[in-house]
């Protein structure tokens, strides 16, 4: 059996999946001040009376690192950045304790200026005086030669609790985004580590000894253990869970728009032939532009529990959430109350919702039913408007999915898939506004937890080879090898696949469930005078995001 758990802004959804389908599902209120307790409560509820030996996998999707960044609850970090010739790295400053240092590696991995040890020692002492415990090191071309990052790390010694080096975080060359990515990983590390240790400790006490995975922003998973070294990968895992939970119900040979309507936010994404559209450059969050691979999702602050009020004489919905709906005993009027007042959600306390609607109806000079319908209409209009905006943004540049690039391609969704707690109640209105078929995903209220549970372990490997220098390397994987002039692109692909398989299994993949593919295979001749002196080869391979083998139809149950 498999457990999937998705921490949402309002509720945390948990499912227990067996060979025949969903065996149990539950919801618990999300306590953002204590996500650990929320996770533990959800796991305890869904496994009550179940033999823990029958559970062979747990996948968590959390908002922990995302919240830390958005709420500016980041640990103090010391950044050491070596840029060399070109644009001053000062332009890419991430925080106060950001030091630009000497030392330069060129684009082919050759040293052009050495590291200054005394400069690094001085910075080390400066960071220690400020009680900085987490450090990021980035050299511009460390993905071609990580020696300067390794040298700086060696000089720092054991002075800090954790040091993140750019070449181990990503194999991509984008220098500004690599700086931001290293900073993000270092800054969220302590809060993620504390959460990780608390969850592991408590589950072990309760007899949960099965592998624990965590969902990443690209819709894949990694083991909980490996997430400690790459905590930034867990950012925006919630929207990824929504996408993965909808894949089984998407259309083939056309585009689908996915809407996860929760209590606090609505998350949006696009599928092309059941494949998610990818954010080509990486996550951008709270001003930090990273190279953390993610699905192209958008979140807006409107959902079933959004605060409804009159502001400057106009109806305003969200982005604040003050609590659950009045019908559930909450403190303020919400779109859910409008649905209750209209009889669309019949099983709740209608009187409380109507009482909350009266002041708005009087201010707007409308009947109670007209006011409730206006709230529902405006909620749906905001969702539709932002969905169209997201599609326009996707179409404003080359369209990337997790499998390929579509040049001169225009996304035109033919169907809308909705999931989340209030999804079925908004669906009829959304269908009219979109003028498209709107399909409510089966098990819509916990579909994101199902998506987390069934997501496959994913990862990437980037390999560089320079036959003129006789070197092949994948610094992110700590792989370095001498090669001959005869080394070919085919040789590079084979090595990259071997490294990918090893990495995927280490991160928790089933060896029988490795759907690998080449994303990039570039080869350039290097010419001196009239002669070819070598080849420059770049290979990127991945394990495709998707649903784990043997469970791809269970989400239909």
C-alpha positions as CSV (number, residue, x, y, z in Angstrom):
1,X,0.0,0.0,0.0
2,X,1.0,3.6,-0.6
3,X,0.2,6.8,1.3
4,X,0.0,10.2,-0.4
5,X,-0.2,13.3,1.7
6,X,-0.6,16.9,0.3
7,X,-0.4,19.9,2.6
8,X,-2.7,22.6,1.3
9,X,-3.4,26.1,2.5
10,X,-6.7,25.1,4.2
11,X,-6.7,21.3,4.5
12,X,-4.1,18.5,4.4
13,X,-5.4,15.6,2.3
14,X,-4.2,12.1,2.9
15,X,-5.0,8.9,0.9
16,X,-4.2,5.2,1.4
17,X,-3.9,3.4,-1.9
18,X,-4.0,-0.4,-2.3
19,X,-3.8,-2.7,-5.3
20,X,-7.5,-2.3,-6.0
21,X,-7.7,1.5,-5.5
22,X,-8.3,4.1,-2.8
23,X,-8.8,2.3,0.5
24,X,-9.0,5.3,2.8
25,X,-9.0,9.1,2.6
26,X,-9.1,11.8,5.2
27,X,-8.7,15.6,5.6
28,X,-7.2,17.4,8.5
29,X,-7.1,21.2,9.1
30,X,-3.6,22.6,8.1
31,X,-1.9,24.2,11.1
32,X,0.8,26.4,9.4
33,X,2.4,27.1,12.7
34,X,3.0,23.4,13.2
35,X,3.1,21.5,9.9
36,X,4.8,18.6,11.6
37,X,1.8,18.0,13.8
38,X,-0.5,18.4,10.8
39,X,1.4,15.7,8.8
40,X,1.6,13.3,11.7
41,X,-2.2,13.7,12.5
42,X,-3.0,13.0,8.9
43,X,-0.8,9.9,8.7
44,X,-2.2,8.6,12.0
45,X,-5.8,9.0,10.9
46,X,-5.4,7.2,7.5
47,X,-3.4,4.3,9.0
48,X,-5.5,3.6,12.1
49,X,-5.8,-0.1,12.5
50,X,-3.6,-0.8,9.5
51,X,-0.6,-3.2,9.7
52,X,2.3,-0.8,9.0
53,X,4.2,-3.6,7.3
54,X,1.7,-3.5,4.5
55,X,2.7,0.1,3.7
56,X,5.7,0.2,1.4
57,X,5.8,3.9,0.4
58,X,4.8,7.3,1.8
59,X,4.9,10.5,-0.4
60,X,4.6,13.9,1.2
61,X,3.9,17.2,-0.5
62,X,4.4,20.2,1.8
63,X,4.2,24.0,1.7
64,X,7.0,24.4,4.3
65,X,9.8,25.8,2.1
66,X,7.5,27.8,0.0
67,X,6.0,29.5,3.1
68,X,9.4,30.2,4.5
69,X,10.4,32.1,1.4
70,X,7.1,34.0,0.9
71,X,7.0,34.9,4.6
72,X,10.7,35.9,4.7
73,X,11.4,33.3,7.4
74,X,14.9,32.5,6.0
75,X,18.0,31.6,7.9
76,X,21.0,34.0,7.8
77,X,23.3,32.8,4.9
78,X,26.8,33.7,3.9
79,X,27.3,33.7,0.1
80,X,30.8,33.5,-1.5
81,X,30.6,34.2,-5.2
82,X,33.5,34.1,-7.8
83,X,32.6,35.6,-11.1
84,X,35.8,36.4,-13.0
85,X,35.7,38.7,-16.1
86,X,32.3,39.9,-17.3
87,X,29.3,41.2,-15.4
88,X,30.0,42.0,-11.7
89,X,28.4,39.3,-9.6
90,X,27.3,42.1,-7.2
91,X,24.4,42.6,-9.6
92,X,23.1,39.2,-8.5
93,X,23.3,39.9,-4.8
94,X,20.8,37.8,-2.8
95,X,21.3,39.0,0.8
96,X,23.4,41.1,3.1
97,X,26.2,38.7,3.7
98,X,27.2,38.3,0.1
99,X,30.9,38.4,-0.8
100,X,32.4,38.6,-4.3
101,X,35.8,37.1,-4.3
102,X,38.8,36.5,-6.6
103,X,39.2,33.4,-8.7
104,X,38.0,32.6,-12.2
105,X,37.3,29.5,-14.3
106,X,36.6,30.0,-18.1
107,X,33.8,28.4,-20.1
108,X,35.9,25.4,-20.9
109,X,36.8,24.8,-17.3
110,X,40.4,26.3,-17.3
111,X,41.6,28.4,-14.5
112,X,42.4,32.0,-15.4
113,X,42.8,33.4,-11.9
114,X,43.4,31.4,-8.7
115,X,41.4,31.6,-5.4
116,X,43.0,33.8,-2.8
117,X,43.1,31.7,0.4
118,X,43.7,34.7,2.7
119,X,40.6,36.4,1.3
120,X,38.4,33.3,2.0
121,X,39.8,32.9,5.5
122,X,38.9,36.6,6.2
123,X,35.4,36.0,5.0
124,X,35.1,32.8,7.0
125,X,36.1,34.6,10.2
126,X,33.6,37.4,9.4
127,X,30.8,34.9,8.9
128,X,31.6,33.2,12.2
129,X,31.6,36.4,14.1
130,X,28.0,37.0,12.8
131,X,27.1,33.5,13.9
132,X,26.2,32.5,10.3
133,X,25.8,28.7,10.2
134,X,24.9,28.1,6.5
135,X,27.1,29.1,3.5
136,X,26.6,29.0,-0.3
137,X,29.6,28.9,-2.7
138,X,29.2,29.7,-6.4
139,X,31.9,29.9,-9.1
140,X,30.6,31.0,-12.5
141,X,31.8,28.0,-14.5
142,X,31.9,25.4,-11.7
143,X,29.7,23.1,-13.8
144,X,32.7,22.8,-16.2
145,X,35.3,22.7,-13.4
146,X,34.3,22.8,-9.7
147,X,37.8,23.1,-8.4
148,X,37.4,26.7,-7.1
149,X,34.2,25.8,-5.2
150,X,36.0,22.7,-3.7
151,X,39.0,24.8,-2.7
152,X,36.9,27.4,-1.0
153,X,34.9,24.7,0.8
154,X,38.2,23.1,2.0
155,X,39.4,26.5,3.3
156,X,36.1,27.0,5.2
157,X,36.7,23.6,6.9
158,X,34.3,22.6,9.6
159,X,33.4,26.1,10.6
160,X,29.7,25.9,9.5
161,X,26.8,23.5,9.9
162,X,26.1,23.2,6.1
163,X,27.8,24.4,3.0
164,X,26.1,24.3,-0.4
165,X,28.2,24.3,-3.6
166,X,26.8,25.4,-6.9
167,X,28.1,22.5,-8.9
168,X,26.3,20.0,-6.6
169,X,23.0,21.9,-6.8
170,X,22.6,22.0,-10.6
171,X,24.4,21.2,-13.8
172,X,22.9,24.3,-15.6
173,X,25.2,27.1,-16.7
174,X,22.9,30.1,-15.8
175,X,25.2,32.0,-13.3
176,X,22.6,34.5,-11.9
177,X,20.0,31.8,-11.3
178,X,22.6,29.3,-9.9
179,X,23.5,32.0,-7.3
180,X,19.8,32.4,-6.3
181,X,19.3,28.6,-6.3
182,X,22.3,28.0,-3.9
183,X,21.1,30.8,-1.7
184,X,17.5,29.4,-1.5
185,X,18.8,25.9,-0.6
186,X,21.0,27.3,2.1
187,X,18.3,29.6,3.5
188,X,15.5,27.0,3.8
189,X,17.8,24.2,4.9
190,X,17.4,24.5,8.7
191,X,13.6,24.6,8.7
192,X,13.4,21.7,6.3
193,X,16.0,19.7,8.2
194,X,14.1,20.2,11.5
195,X,10.9,19.1,9.8
196,X,12.6,16.1,8.3
197,X,14.1,15.0,11.6
198,X,10.9,15.5,13.5
199,X,8.8,13.5,11.0
200,X,11.4,10.7,10.8
201,X,11.7,10.4,14.5
202,X,8.0,10.3,15.2
203,X,7.2,7.9,12.4
204,X,10.0,5.5,13.6
205,X,8.5,5.6,17.1
206,X,5.1,4.6,15.6
207,X,6.6,1.8,13.6
208,X,6.7,3.4,10.2
209,X,9.9,2.2,8.7
210,X,9.0,2.2,5.1
211,X,10.7,4.6,2.6
212,X,9.4,8.2,2.8
213,X,9.5,10.3,-0.4
214,X,8.8,14.0,-0.9
215,X,7.2,15.6,-4.0
216,X,9.3,18.0,-6.1
217,X,8.2,21.0,-8.1
218,X,8.7,19.1,-11.4
219,X,6.1,16.5,-10.5
220,X,8.6,13.9,-9.5
221,X,9.7,12.6,-6.1
222,X,12.9,12.1,-4.2
223,X,13.6,10.2,-1.0
224,X,13.1,12.3,2.2
225,X,16.7,11.6,3.1
226,X,18.1,13.1,-0.1
227,X,15.8,16.1,0.2
228,X,17.9,17.4,3.1
229,X,20.8,18.1,0.7
230,X,18.4,19.7,-1.9
231,X,15.6,21.3,0.2
232,X,14.9,23.9,-2.6
233,X,13.5,21.1,-4.7
234,X,10.4,20.9,-2.4
235,X,9.3,24.5,-3.3
236,X,5.9,24.6,-5.1
237,X,5.4,20.9,-4.6
238,X,1.7,21.5,-3.9
239,X,0.7,22.7,-7.4
240,X,2.8,19.8,-8.8
241,X,0.6,17.4,-6.8
242,X,-2.5,18.9,-8.4
243,X,-1.1,18.3,-11.9
244,X,0.0,14.7,-11.2
245,X,-3.5,14.0,-9.7
246,X,-5.1,15.1,-13.0
247,X,-2.9,13.3,-15.6
248,X,-4.9,10.1,-15.7
249,X,-8.0,12.0,-16.6
250,X,-6.5,14.3,-19.3
251,X,-7.3,14.0,-23.0
252,X,-4.8,12.6,-25.5
253,X,-3.8,14.6,-28.5
254,X,-5.0,17.9,-27.1
255,X,-4.4,20.4,-24.4
256,X,-6.2,20.5,-21.0
257,X,-6.3,23.2,-18.5
258,X,-6.0,22.0,-14.8
259,X,-7.6,24.0,-12.0
260,X,-7.1,22.9,-8.3
261,X,-9.6,25.1,-6.4
262,X,-8.7,24.9,-2.8
263,X,-9.8,26.9,0.3
264,X,-7.1,29.5,0.1
265,X,-5.8,29.4,-3.5
266,X,-6.5,28.1,-7.0
267,X,-3.5,26.5,-8.7
268,X,-3.4,26.3,-12.5
269,X,-1.5,24.3,-15.1
270,X,-1.6,23.1,-18.7
271,X,-1.3,19.5,-20.0
272,X,-0.4,18.7,-23.6
273,X,-1.3,15.1,-24.5
274,X,-1.2,14.3,-20.8
275,X,2.2,15.9,-20.4
276,X,2.7,18.9,-18.1
277,X,4.0,22.2,-19.5
278,X,7.4,23.0,-17.9
279,X,8.7,26.3,-16.6
280,X,11.7,26.4,-18.9
281,X,14.0,28.6,-16.8
282,X,13.1,27.6,-13.3
283,X,11.0,28.7,-10.3
284,X,10.7,32.5,-9.6
285,X,9.5,33.1,-6.1
286,X,9.5,36.3,-4.0
287,X,12.0,37.9,-6.4
288,X,14.4,35.0,-6.5
289,X,14.9,33.6,-10.0
290,X,16.2,30.0,-9.6
291,X,17.0,27.1,-11.8
292,X,14.9,24.7,-9.8
293,X,13.0,22.8,-12.4
294,X,9.2,23.1,-12.0
295,X,6.0,22.6,-13.8
296,X,4.5,25.8,-15.3
297,X,1.9,26.5,-12.6
298,X,0.3,29.7,-11.4
299,X,-1.4,30.2,-8.0
300,X,-4.0,33.0,-7.3
301,X,-5.3,34.0,-3.9
302,X,-8.9,33.0,-4.5
303,X,-10.6,29.8,-3.2
304,X,-13.6,28.5,-1.4
305,X,-12.6,30.2,1.9
306,X,-11.5,33.5,0.5
307,X,-12.6,36.5,2.6
308,X,-15.5,38.4,0.9
309,X,-16.1,42.0,1.7
310,X,-17.0,45.4,0.2
311,X,-14.0,47.7,-0.5
312,X,-14.5,51.2,-1.9
313,X,-18.0,50.3,-2.7
314,X,-17.1,47.2,-4.7
315,X,-17.2,43.5,-4.0
316,X,-13.8,42.1,-3.1
317,X,-12.9,38.4,-2.9
318,X,-9.6,37.3,-1.5
319,X,-6.6,37.1,-1.4
320,X,-7.0,36.9,2.4
321,X,-8.4,33.8,4.1
322,X,-9.5,34.6,7.6
323,X,-10.7,31.0,8.3
324,X,-13.4,28.5,7.2
325,X,-16.8,29.6,5.9
326,X,-19.5,30.9,8.2
327,X,-21.4,27.7,7.4
328,X,-18.5,25.7,9.0
329,X,-18.4,28.0,12.0
330,X,-15.8,30.4,10.6
331,X,-15.4,34.1,11.2
332,X,-16.2,35.7,7.8
333,X,-18.2,35.4,4.7
334,X,-16.7,33.3,1.9
335,X,-17.6,32.0,-1.6
336,X,-18.5,28.7,0.1
337,X,-21.2,30.6,2.0
338,X,-22.6,32.0,-1.3
339,X,-22.9,28.4,-2.6
340,X,-24.6,27.3,0.7
341,X,-27.1,30.2,0.5
342,X,-28.0,29.3,-3.1
343,X,-28.6,25.7,-2.0
344,X,-25.7,24.4,-4.2
345,X,-24.2,22.9,-1.1
346,X,-27.4,21.8,0.7
347,X,-26.0,19.9,3.7
348,X,-24.6,22.9,5.7
349,X,-26.1,25.5,8.0
350,X,-27.7,27.9,5.6
351,X,-28.8,30.4,8.3
352,X,-25.2,31.4,9.2
353,X,-24.4,32.0,5.6
354,X,-27.5,34.1,5.0
355,X,-26.8,36.2,8.1
356,X,-23.3,37.0,6.7
357,X,-24.8,37.9,3.3
358,X,-27.3,40.4,4.6
359,X,-24.9,43.4,5.2
360,X,-23.4,43.0,1.7
361,X,-26.9,42.6,0.1
362,X,-28.0,45.9,1.7
363,X,-24.8,47.7,0.6
364,X,-25.1,46.5,-3.0
365,X,-28.8,47.0,-3.0
366,X,-29.4,43.4,-4.2
367,X,-31.4,40.5,-2.9
368,X,-29.7,37.7,-0.9
369,X,-29.8,35.4,-3.9
370,X,-28.5,38.0,-6.3
371,X,-25.7,38.8,-3.8
372,X,-24.8,35.2,-3.4
373,X,-24.8,34.7,-7.2
374,X,-22.7,37.8,-7.7
375,X,-20.1,36.3,-5.3
376,X,-20.0,33.0,-7.2
377,X,-19.9,34.7,-10.6
378,X,-17.0,37.0,-9.5
379,X,-15.1,34.1,-8.0
380,X,-15.4,32.2,-11.2
381,X,-14.6,35.2,-13.4
382,X,-11.4,35.8,-11.5
383,X,-10.3,32.2,-12.0
384,X,-11.2,32.3,-15.7
385,X,-9.4,35.6,-16.2
386,X,-6.2,34.4,-14.6
387,X,-6.4,31.1,-16.5
388,X,-6.5,32.9,-19.8
389,X,-3.6,35.1,-18.7
390,X,-1.5,32.1,-17.8
391,X,-2.2,30.5,-21.2
392,X,-1.2,33.8,-22.9
393,X,2.1,33.9,-21.0
394,X,2.8,30.2,-21.9
395,X,2.2,31.1,-25.6
396,X,4.4,34.2,-25.4
397,X,7.6,32.0,-25.7
398,X,8.6,28.6,-26.9
399,X,6.4,26.0,-25.1
400,X,8.3,23.4,-23.1
401,X,7.0,20.3,-21.6
402,X,8.8,17.8,-19.4
403,X,9.5,15.8,-22.6
404,X,10.1,18.2,-25.5
405,X,10.1,21.7,-26.9
406,X,7.3,22.9,-29.2
407,X,8.5,25.7,-31.5
408,X,5.8,28.0,-33.0
409,X,3.2,26.1,-31.0
410,X,0.0,27.7,-29.7
411,X,-1.7,26.2,-26.6
412,X,-5.4,26.1,-27.0
413,X,-7.1,24.1,-24.2
414,X,-10.0,22.0,-25.3
415,X,-11.1,20.8,-21.9
416,X,-10.9,22.0,-18.3
417,X,-10.1,19.5,-15.4
418,X,-11.1,20.7,-12.0
419,X,-10.2,19.3,-8.6
420,X,-10.1,20.4,-5.0
421,X,-12.7,20.7,-2.2
422,X,-15.2,23.1,-3.8
423,X,-14.4,22.1,-7.4
424,X,-17.7,20.3,-8.3
425,X,-19.8,23.3,-7.0
426,X,-18.0,25.8,-9.2
427,X,-17.8,23.6,-12.3
428,X,-21.2,24.5,-13.9
429,X,-20.4,28.3,-13.7
430,X,-16.8,27.7,-15.0
431,X,-18.1,25.7,-17.9
432,X,-20.3,28.6,-19.0
433,X,-17.5,31.2,-18.7
434,X,-14.9,29.1,-20.5
435,X,-17.3,27.8,-23.1
436,X,-15.4,24.5,-22.8
437,X,-16.2,21.1,-21.3
438,X,-15.4,21.2,-17.6
439,X,-14.7,17.8,-16.1
440,X,-14.6,17.2,-12.4
441,X,-11.8,14.8,-11.6
442,X,-12.9,11.7,-9.8
443,X,-12.0,11.9,-6.1
444,X,-11.7,15.6,-6.7
445,X,-11.4,16.5,-3.0
446,X,-8.2,14.4,-2.5
447,X,-6.9,14.1,-6.1
448,X,-3.8,16.1,-5.3
449,X,-2.9,13.6,-2.5
450,X,-3.4,10.8,-5.1
451,X,-1.1,12.6,-7.5
452,X,1.6,12.8,-4.8
453,X,1.2,9.2,-4.0
454,X,1.6,7.9,-7.5
455,X,4.3,10.3,-8.8
456,X,7.5,8.6,-10.1
457,X,10.9,9.4,-8.8
458,X,12.6,11.8,-11.2
459,X,16.0,13.4,-11.7
460,X,18.4,14.8,-14.4
461,X,22.0,14.4,-15.3
462,X,24.1,16.8,-17.4
463,X,27.4,15.5,-18.9
464,X,30.1,17.7,-20.5
465,X,33.0,16.4,-22.6
466,X,35.9,18.2,-24.1
467,X,38.0,15.8,-26.3
468,X,40.7,18.4,-26.9
469,X,41.4,18.6,-23.2
470,X,40.6,14.9,-22.9
471,X,38.0,15.3,-20.1
472,X,34.4,14.3,-19.5
473,X,32.6,15.4,-16.4
474,X,29.3,15.7,-14.6
475,X,30.3,17.8,-11.5
476,X,26.8,17.6,-10.0
477,X,27.2,13.8,-9.8
478,X,30.9,14.1,-8.7
479,X,31.9,12.3,-11.9
480,X,35.2,13.1,-13.7
481,X,37.0,10.9,-16.3
482,X,39.8,11.3,-18.8
483,X,38.7,10.5,-22.4
484,X,40.4,10.1,-25.7
485,X,40.1,12.0,-29.0
486,X,37.8,9.3,-30.2
487,X,35.2,9.8,-27.5
488,X,31.8,10.3,-29.2
489,X,28.4,11.7,-28.5
490,X,27.1,8.1,-28.3
491,X,29.7,7.3,-25.6
492,X,28.6,10.4,-23.7
493,X,25.0,9.4,-23.8
494,X,25.8,5.9,-22.5
495,X,27.7,7.3,-19.6
496,X,24.9,9.9,-18.9
497,X,22.3,7.1,-18.8
498,X,24.5,5.0,-16.4
499,X,24.9,8.0,-14.1
500,X,21.1,8.8,-14.3
501,X,20.1,5.2,-13.4
502,X,22.5,5.2,-10.4
503,X,21.2,8.6,-9.3
504,X,17.5,7.7,-9.7
505,X,17.9,4.5,-7.7
506,X,19.7,6.3,-5.0
507,X,16.9,8.8,-4.8
508,X,14.3,6.1,-4.4
509,X,13.3,5.0,-7.9
510,X,12.2,1.5,-8.7
511,X,14.8,0.0,-11.1
512,X,11.9,-1.5,-13.1
513,X,10.3,1.9,-13.5
514,X,13.0,4.0,-15.1
515,X,11.5,5.8,-18.2
516,X,14.7,7.6,-19.3
517,X,15.2,9.9,-22.3
518,X,17.7,12.3,-23.8
519,X,16.7,16.0,-23.5
520,X,19.8,17.5,-25.1
521,X,22.6,16.1,-27.3
522,X,24.8,18.9,-28.6
523,X,28.2,18.5,-30.3
524,X,30.5,21.2,-31.7
525,X,33.8,20.9,-33.4
526,X,36.7,22.9,-32.1
527,X,38.9,24.3,-34.9
528,X,42.4,25.7,-34.7
529,X,43.7,27.1,-38.0
530,X,42.4,24.6,-40.6
531,X,42.2,21.6,-38.3
532,X,39.6,20.1,-36.0
533,X,41.3,19.7,-32.7
534,X,38.5,18.2,-30.7
535,X,34.8,18.1,-29.9
536,X,32.7,19.9,-27.3
537,X,29.8,17.6,-26.2
538,X,26.9,18.4,-23.9
539,X,24.3,15.7,-23.0
540,X,21.3,16.1,-20.7
541,X,19.1,13.1,-19.8
542,X,16.2,12.6,-17.4
543,X,13.8,10.2,-15.9
544,X,10.5,11.3,-17.2
545,X,7.9,12.6,-14.7
546,X,4.8,10.4,-14.7
547,X,2.9,7.9,-12.6
548,X,4.6,4.9,-11.1
549,X,4.3,1.5,-12.9
550,X,1.3,-0.6,-12.0
551,X,-0.7,2.2,-10.4
552,X,-1.5,4.4,-13.4
553,X,-5.2,3.3,-13.5
554,X,-5.8,3.3,-9.8
555,X,-6.6,7.0,-9.7
556,X,-9.7,6.1,-11.7
557,X,-11.1,4.0,-8.9
